[in-house]
């Protein structure tokens, strides 16, 4: 799973994309998922299903969880977590044609 910034209408939005999916998805905006879906994806990214749950994030709104996910992905890229790139800037996403990549 990677995160990237992409244009949507006149705005810049945070999207994530599962590169393991066979079909050619263009990435999904975080704000279209339910809070439970966002937490599930965040648990996969941080490899800890107990850190963020519906119970302990009750006071955090859905956009806040999306921001946490974006920050984690940016941090993982900056710290070279697992030797992978986790987050792409708008320029990197455009150059690498992330929205057009299909899974293997």
C-alpha positions as CSV (number, residue, x, y, z in Angstrom):
1,X,0.0,0.0,0.0
2,X,1.3,3.4,-0.9
3,X,0.0,6.9,-0.2
4,X,0.2,9.8,-2.7
5,X,-1.1,13.2,-3.4
6,X,-3.2,13.7,-6.5
7,X,-5.3,16.3,-8.1
8,X,-9.1,16.0,-7.8
9,X,-11.0,18.7,-9.5
10,X,-9.2,21.9,-8.4
11,X,-7.9,20.4,-5.1
12,X,-5.0,18.3,-4.1
13,X,-6.1,15.2,-2.2
14,X,-4.5,12.3,-0.3
15,X,-5.1,8.9,-1.9
16,X,-3.9,5.4,-1.1
17,X,-3.4,2.5,-3.5
18,X,-2.9,-1.2,-2.9
19,X,-0.3,-2.2,-5.5
20,X,-1.1,-5.9,-5.0
21,X,-4.6,-5.6,-6.5
22,X,-4.8,-7.1,-9.9
23,X,-7.2,-4.6,-11.4
24,X,-6.0,-1.1,-12.4
25,X,-7.4,1.0,-9.6
26,X,-6.5,4.7,-9.7
27,X,-6.2,5.0,-5.9
28,X,-8.9,5.9,-3.4
29,X,-9.5,9.1,-1.6
30,X,-9.3,8.5,2.1
31,X,-12.5,10.5,2.9
32,X,-14.7,8.0,0.9
33,X,-14.1,5.1,3.3
34,X,-15.8,4.5,6.6
35,X,-13.8,5.1,9.7
36,X,-13.6,1.4,10.3
37,X,-12.2,0.9,6.8
38,X,-9.6,3.6,7.4
39,X,-8.6,2.0,10.7
40,X,-8.2,-1.4,9.0
41,X,-5.9,0.0,6.4
42,X,-3.9,2.0,9.0
43,X,-3.5,-1.3,11.1
44,X,-2.1,-3.0,8.0
45,X,0.4,-0.1,7.4
46,X,1.6,0.0,11.0
47,X,1.3,-3.7,11.5
48,X,-0.6,-3.3,14.8
49,X,-4.4,-3.8,15.0
50,X,-4.6,-2.6,18.6
51,X,-3.0,0.8,18.4
52,X,-5.9,2.5,16.6
53,X,-9.4,1.1,17.2
54,X,-12.9,2.4,17.0
55,X,-13.0,2.5,20.8
56,X,-9.8,4.5,21.4
57,X,-10.3,6.8,18.4
58,X,-13.8,7.8,19.3
59,X,-12.8,11.5,19.8
60,X,-10.9,11.6,16.5
61,X,-13.0,12.4,13.4
62,X,-12.5,10.5,10.1
63,X,-10.4,13.3,8.5
64,X,-8.1,13.1,11.5
65,X,-7.5,9.4,11.0
66,X,-6.7,10.1,7.3
67,X,-4.2,12.7,8.4
68,X,-2.6,10.2,10.8
69,X,-2.3,7.7,7.9
70,X,-0.7,10.3,5.7
71,X,1.8,11.3,8.4
72,X,2.7,7.7,9.1
73,X,3.3,7.0,5.4
74,X,5.4,10.1,5.0
75,X,7.4,9.2,8.1
76,X,8.0,5.7,6.8
77,X,9.3,7.1,3.5
78,X,11.5,9.6,5.3
79,X,12.9,6.9,7.6
80,X,13.2,4.4,4.8
81,X,11.1,1.9,6.8
82,X,11.6,-1.6,5.3
83,X,13.7,-0.1,2.5
84,X,10.4,0.9,0.7
85,X,8.8,4.1,-0.6
86,X,5.5,4.5,1.2
87,X,4.5,8.0,0.1
88,X,4.8,9.9,-3.1
89,X,4.7,13.7,-3.6
90,X,2.4,15.0,-6.4
91,X,5.3,15.3,-8.7
92,X,6.6,11.7,-7.9
93,X,3.1,10.3,-8.4
94,X,2.8,12.0,-11.7
95,X,6.2,11.0,-13.0
96,X,5.8,7.4,-11.9
97,X,2.2,7.3,-13.3
98,X,0.9,5.8,-10.0
99,X,-2.8,6.0,-11.0
100,X,-2.1,3.8,-14.0
101,X,-0.1,1.1,-12.3
102,X,-1.8,-2.3,-12.1
103,X,-0.9,-4.9,-9.5
104,X,1.1,-8.1,-10.1
